[in-house]
Amino acid sequence: MPSLVVVYFSATGATAVLAEAVRSGAAGVIEASALRIEGSDILDGRFRNERALERVDAADAVIFGSPTYMGGPAAQFKAFADASGDRWSEGRWRNKVAAGFTTGTCPNGDQSYTLTYFSVLAAQHGMLWCSLDIPGGRDEQRRNRLGTQVGLATESMNGSIAAEDVLAAEHLGRRVALLALRLAMP
Ligand SMILES: Cc1cc2nc3c(=O)[nH]c(=O)nc-3n(C[C@H](O)[C@H](O)[C@H](O)COP(=O)(O)O)c2cc1C
């Protein structure tokens, strides 16, 4: 069976709530786990957790998550991404399915740039980017309130994630898992 890993950073817990919802949505379809990037993984500005990178090596699908900080991913996530450079040169993440999610305290706090960064990171690795596929503003469950399509952008209010954003995160995990399952079929 294919496997999926959610790789994310969260300082105050909002992104962690989304990460668990994404993992849970995927786990209904394939094997799914979460990998939280910790500040202690980073020494002298460099991400040094080789075992974490090996978990990504072993997965068929990877979903990236980070809060939006100053219009982009948090530095901790970027340190992880930079450490994937060796994998890039070896093509080790090629053809894995990839997707992303983020949160911010503003409804239009430039979360799209974080998602765009994730998609470019995936493209650098030759991964297969999976969009969100929930029509913004038209969904009966009010998922995808912010209306992004490249991935899931949310607005965390007072540090909490809205129930409809949790539903959207579960949807994203399930969608990526179904795609990974389809690609694994002979
Ligand atoms: C340094 C810093 C920069 C931030 N920049 C943005 C931003 O550009 N846009 C936004 O909407 N929120 C921004 N925020 C708010 C965070 O994205 C928000 O608090 C988020 O919920 C944090 O996620 P976490 O609880 O998973 O750590 C920023 C927060 C910090 C600490």
The ligand as an ORCA input file, in Angstrom:
! r2SCAN-3c Opt
* xyz 0 1
  C       6.937     36.248     12.411
  C       5.495     36.090     12.047
  C       5.083     36.488     10.795
  C       3.744     36.333     10.408
  N       3.373     36.715      9.165
  C       2.083     36.533      8.769
  C       1.670     36.860      7.441
  O       2.462     37.266      6.607
  N       0.354     36.696      7.123
  C      -0.570     36.233      8.031
  O      -1.755     36.124      7.680
  N      -0.194     35.866      9.289
  C       1.106     35.996      9.671
  N       1.506     35.607     10.923
  C       0.544     34.926     11.789
  C       0.737     33.402     11.774
  O       0.690     32.877     10.484
  C      -0.361     32.761     12.633
  O      -0.201     33.193     13.977
  C      -0.381     31.245     12.570
  O      -1.570     30.789     13.173
  C       0.754     30.595     13.302
  O       0.668     29.206     13.078
  P       1.065     28.149     14.199
  O       0.049     28.308     15.331
  O       0.944     26.823     13.545
  O       2.458     28.457     14.649
  C       2.814     35.774     11.311
  C       3.251     35.369     12.595
  C       4.569     35.526     12.949
  C       5.021     35.066     14.316
*
